[in-house]
Amino acid sequence: MIAQQLHLRLIETKDWATLVFIFSIVLIAIAKSAFDSRFNDFIRLIVSNKYTKIYKESSHLMGGFNVLLVIVNLISFSFFIQLISFHLGLGAKTDWILFVRIFTLLTVFIFSKFLIEKIIATIFGIEEVIEQFNLQKVTFRTYIGLLLLPITIILFYSNYITNFIIYAIILILLTINVLTYFVSLKIYQNFIFSKFFYFILYLCALEIAPYYFIYYLITKN
């Protein structure tokens, strides 16, 4: 008599991810159709500063166009973080619960940081310039998220992810992020120098410390 041993076959589904990617594309399509002229200027951000000159008022920060692209940005970065976790053996890339956790934590972190920035900016009396500074950051980071989305889609459905690809993308993202800061600092340099002490406190408390603590928690665990 031949002994038979049954093994549980795990079937990973990617349907939920496909739906999320489609949802992101739909949001981009809505932004394109509802804000056609603005969207066209936005996608040329890397080669033209027309967008930043036209939409430089802080009132645009919480506008419908930014809200749509911020959601796309959160989805894009959440998927990229999940891919990094999968590559490091910390989770499955098809685990939708892990994605929800990452998306939730990222959303809470960003919006909590934004609210604290507004409170501190009001206390220091630099609310107007910080709102414009945040608008610059949101603009460039949503642009990065838009560029990152097709990359995450390709990587998600591909089984070929190497250290070089992951580190290259991270390096590019960090480089663009640093350049964004320099551009913003150059634009508001006169105001920054007039309230240099307050701005340094703001920079250390809300632009350096949060990311340091995240890095510390990740490396510690």
C-alpha positions as CSV (number, residue, x, y, z in Angstrom):
1,M,0.0,0.0,0.0
2,I,1.4,3.3,-1.1
3,A,1.2,6.0,1.6
4,Q,-0.1,9.3,0.3
5,Q,0.7,12.6,2.0
6,L,-1.4,15.6,1.3
7,H,0.1,19.0,1.1
8,L,-1.8,22.3,1.4
9,R,-1.4,24.2,-1.8
10,L,-1.4,28.0,-1.2
11,I,-2.8,30.0,-4.1
12,E,-1.7,33.6,-4.1
13,T,-4.2,36.0,-5.7
14,K,-3.3,39.3,-7.2
15,D,-6.8,40.4,-8.1
16,W,-7.0,42.9,-5.2
17,A,-3.7,44.5,-6.4
18,T,-5.1,44.7,-10.0
19,L,-8.2,46.5,-8.7
20,V,-6.1,49.0,-6.7
21,F,-3.9,49.7,-9.7
22,I,-7.0,50.3,-11.9
23,F,-8.4,52.6,-9.2
24,S,-5.2,54.6,-9.3
25,I,-5.4,54.9,-13.1
26,V,-9.0,56.0,-12.8
27,L,-8.0,58.7,-10.3
28,I,-5.3,59.9,-12.7
29,A,-7.9,59.9,-15.5
30,I,-10.3,62.0,-13.4
31,A,-7.5,64.5,-12.6
32,K,-6.7,64.7,-16.3
33,S,-10.3,65.2,-17.4
34,A,-11.3,67.6,-14.6
35,F,-8.1,69.7,-14.6
36,D,-6.8,69.2,-18.2
37,S,-4.7,72.3,-18.5
38,R,-3.2,72.0,-15.0
39,F,-2.5,68.3,-15.5
40,N,-0.6,69.0,-18.8
41,D,1.5,71.6,-17.0
42,F,2.1,69.1,-14.1
43,I,3.4,66.3,-16.2
44,R,6.0,68.7,-17.7
45,L,7.2,69.6,-14.3
46,I,10.6,67.9,-14.8
47,V,11.4,70.1,-17.8
48,S,9.4,73.2,-17.1
49,N,8.7,75.4,-14.0
50,K,5.5,76.8,-15.5
51,Y,3.4,74.7,-13.1
52,T,5.2,75.9,-9.9
53,K,4.9,79.5,-11.1
54,I,1.1,79.3,-11.9
55,Y,0.1,77.2,-8.9
56,K,2.3,78.7,-6.2
57,E,-0.5,80.0,-3.9
58,S,-1.0,78.0,-0.7
59,S,-4.7,77.8,-1.4
60,H,-4.0,75.1,-4.0
61,L,-2.5,72.8,-1.3
62,M,-5.9,71.2,-0.4
63,G,-7.5,71.5,-3.9
64,G,-9.2,68.6,-5.6
65,F,-6.3,68.1,-8.1
66,N,-3.7,67.6,-5.3
67,V,-6.0,65.4,-3.3
68,L,-6.5,63.0,-6.2
69,L,-2.8,62.8,-6.9
70,V,-1.9,62.5,-3.2
71,I,-4.1,59.4,-3.0
72,V,-2.3,58.0,-6.1
73,N,1.0,58.9,-4.4
74,L,0.1,57.0,-1.2
75,I,-0.9,53.9,-3.2
76,S,2.3,54.0,-5.2
77,F,4.6,54.4,-2.3
78,S,2.7,51.8,-0.3
79,F,3.1,49.2,-3.0
80,F,6.8,50.1,-3.3
81,I,7.3,49.6,0.5
82,Q,5.5,46.3,0.3
83,L,7.8,45.2,-2.6
84,I,10.8,46.1,-0.5
85,S,9.3,44.1,2.4
86,F,8.8,41.1,0.1
87,H,12.4,41.4,-1.3
88,L,13.8,41.4,2.3
89,G,11.6,38.4,3.2
90,L,9.5,40.4,5.6
91,G,6.1,39.8,3.9
92,A,4.4,38.6,0.8
93,K,3.8,41.0,-2.0
94,T,0.3,39.5,-2.5
95,D,-0.7,40.0,1.1
96,W,-3.5,42.6,0.9
97,I,-3.7,42.9,4.7
98,L,0.0,44.0,4.7
99,F,-0.8,46.6,2.0
100,V,-3.7,48.0,4.0
101,R,-1.4,48.3,7.1
102,I,1.3,50.0,5.1
103,F,-1.2,52.3,3.4
104,T,-2.8,53.2,6.7
105,L,0.5,53.9,8.6
106,L,1.8,55.9,5.7
107,T,-1.4,58.0,5.5
108,V,-1.5,58.6,9.3
109,F,2.2,59.5,9.3
110,I,1.9,62.0,6.5
111,F,-1.3,63.7,7.7
112,S,-0.2,63.8,11.3
113,K,3.1,65.4,10.2
114,F,1.2,67.9,8.1
115,L,-1.1,68.9,11.0
116,I,1.8,69.2,13.4
117,E,3.7,71.4,10.9
118,K,0.7,73.7,10.7
119,I,0.5,74.0,14.5
120,I,4.3,74.7,14.8
121,A,4.3,77.1,11.9
122,T,1.4,79.1,13.5
123,I,3.3,79.2,16.8
124,F,6.5,80.5,15.1
125,G,4.6,82.9,12.9
126,I,5.8,81.4,9.7
127,E,2.5,79.8,8.6
128,E,2.3,81.4,5.1
129,V,5.7,80.5,3.9
130,I,5.5,76.9,5.4
131,E,2.3,76.3,3.5
132,Q,4.0,77.4,0.3
133,F,7.0,75.3,1.2
134,N,4.6,72.3,1.8
135,L,2.9,73.0,-1.5
136,Q,6.3,72.7,-3.2
137,K,7.0,69.4,-1.5
138,V,3.6,68.0,-2.2
139,T,3.9,69.0,-5.9
140,F,7.3,67.3,-6.4
141,R,6.4,64.2,-4.3
142,T,3.1,63.6,-6.0
143,Y,5.0,63.9,-9.3
144,I,7.5,61.3,-8.0
145,G,4.6,59.0,-7.0
146,L,3.1,59.4,-10.4
147,L,6.4,58.3,-12.0
148,L,6.8,55.5,-9.5
149,L,3.4,53.9,-10.1
150,P,4.2,52.2,-13.5
151,I,7.5,51.0,-12.0
152,T,5.7,49.4,-9.0
153,I,3.2,47.8,-11.4
154,I,6.0,46.2,-13.5
155,L,7.9,45.1,-10.4
156,F,4.7,43.7,-8.8
157,Y,3.9,41.4,-11.7
158,S,7.5,40.5,-12.3
159,N,9.4,37.9,-10.4
160,Y,12.7,39.5,-11.2
161,I,13.6,41.9,-8.4
162,T,17.2,42.4,-7.5
163,N,19.1,44.5,-4.9
164,F,20.4,46.7,-7.7
165,I,16.9,47.6,-8.9
166,I,15.6,48.3,-5.3
167,Y,18.6,50.4,-4.3
168,A,18.7,52.2,-7.6
169,I,15.1,53.3,-7.2
170,I,15.6,54.3,-3.6
171,L,18.7,56.3,-4.5
172,I,16.9,58.1,-7.3
173,L,13.9,58.9,-5.0
174,L,16.2,60.3,-2.3
175,T,18.2,62.3,-4.8
176,I,15.0,63.9,-6.2
177,N,13.7,64.5,-2.7
178,V,17.0,66.3,-1.7
179,L,16.9,68.4,-4.9
180,T,13.3,69.3,-4.1
181,Y,14.4,70.7,-0.7
182,F,17.2,72.8,-2.4
183,V,14.7,74.2,-4.9
184,S,12.3,75.2,-2.2
185,L,15.0,76.7,0.0
186,K,16.3,78.7,-3.0
187,I,12.8,80.1,-3.7
188,Y,12.2,81.1,0.0
189,Q,15.8,82.0,0.9
190,N,15.0,85.6,1.8
191,F,12.3,84.7,4.3
192,I,14.3,81.8,5.7
193,F,17.3,83.9,6.4
194,S,15.0,86.5,8.1
195,K,13.7,83.8,10.5
196,F,16.6,81.4,10.3
197,F,16.4,80.2,13.9
198,Y,12.7,79.3,13.7
199,F,13.2,77.6,10.4
200,I,16.1,75.5,11.7
201,L,13.9,74.4,14.6
202,Y,11.1,73.5,12.2
203,L,13.6,71.6,9.9
204,C,15.1,69.6,12.8
205,A,11.8,68.8,14.5
206,L,9.6,67.9,11.5
207,E,11.9,67.2,8.5
208,I,14.7,65.3,10.1
209,A,13.6,63.8,13.4
210,P,10.5,61.8,12.1
211,Y,12.5,60.0,9.4
212,Y,15.4,59.3,11.8
213,F,13.0,57.7,14.3
214,I,11.4,55.6,11.5
215,Y,14.9,54.5,10.4
216,Y,15.8,53.7,14.1
217,L,12.6,51.6,14.6
218,I,13.2,49.7,11.3
219,T,16.8,48.9,12.0
220,K,16.0,48.1,15.7
221,N,13.4,45.6,14.8
